[in-house]
Amino acid sequence: MILRISPTKLIVQIFVTQSLVLVFLGITNIIDHLTLFYNTFTHSQFISFGVLSLIVSLVVLIVSIAYGLSLWLNTVYEISNGKLTIKKGLLNRQVLEIKLSNIVQTESNLPFLGKFFNYGDISFKTENGGKTIRIKSITDVLDVQKFLQNQKMINSSRLPKVTKESIVEIIKNGETDEIEFKSSLRWDLSLLKVNKVLEKSVFKTIVGFLNGNGGLLIVGVSDTGELLGLNNDYLSLPKKNIDGFENHMTQLFGECIGIEHRHLIKIFHFVIENKEVAVVRIKPSKNPIYLRNGENEDFFLRTGNTTSLLSGHEIFNYLRYRNKI
């Protein structure tokens, strides 16, 4: 995939330069003493001050347009083989290469015109305290940002092995873009009853991980890392143990996603501080996964540490960036 500076940015630069040249011409032609001063030189008899200022202005305009066009044509951001390569200059000389899996933070900035013409800057940082790198004036900037946000594990899996020790450490460290906690699968701790909305929320997260880079969903832990356990969920099920929990998860998976994708998740069970928790390890899917919502289907994607609902245009762009269409 090749990214270039938005042509709108080039047009704006040309317009601004042309405006400045016109202002320069206007100022030079209304200041009489500049003309009088110029006329004191010998060569003024061969070329008038007005003609000279026009020539200078045209040269400045042509040079600035040529520079802007050259910059636009010869600044290339290439994404391939899990790397972002920045190339600049007439020969597209490579100036920087970054592994997409090393990107840890992204931020987009849309200028005033960018909000109307869909372009802007993307700043991102790499692992180990890397310096901030900026890609300037890119078309479809928000779609590109979402794509970059979800590259950390496409080319290298970073999920830890699922063991009791690793899960204890994960709960201690809190949620990340690859880790999410859910207090329960279906028992509403506020209403003190089964709430189907909670089940949808769990599977929204699973779909987001499936469409992204995979992740771990830990059920029985609050957002703040408090161990709550699965006892309330167990009591709400016909079979009141981890087997009943997993059977219900499988049933919901078929209803919400499709049983043909069930192999992409694996459920683990641990007892931590006398509280049972379920850990769902989710692999990234090679194909788009949708969450069934009545007669509709929704496409969710894990972006940062949240799960976002994508629109039709955003889905198309994301799948195109992921080479799925």
Secondary structure, DSSP 8 states (H G I E B T S, - for coil): -EEEB-HHHHHHHHHHHHHHHHHHHHHHHH-HHHHHHHTTSGGGGTS-HHHHHHHHHHHHHHHHHHHHHHHHHH-EEEEETTEEEEEETTTTEEEEEEEGGGEEEEEEE--TTHHHHTEEEEEEEETTT---EEEEEEETHHHHHHHHHT-TTTSS-------HHHHHHHHHH---SSEEEES-SSEETTTTEE-HHHHHHHHHHHHHHHHTT-EEEEETB-TT--B--SHHHHHTSSS-SHHHHHHHHHHHHHHHT-GGGGGGEEEEEEEETTEEEEEEEE---SS---EEETTEEE-EEEETTEEEE--HHHHHHHHHHTT--
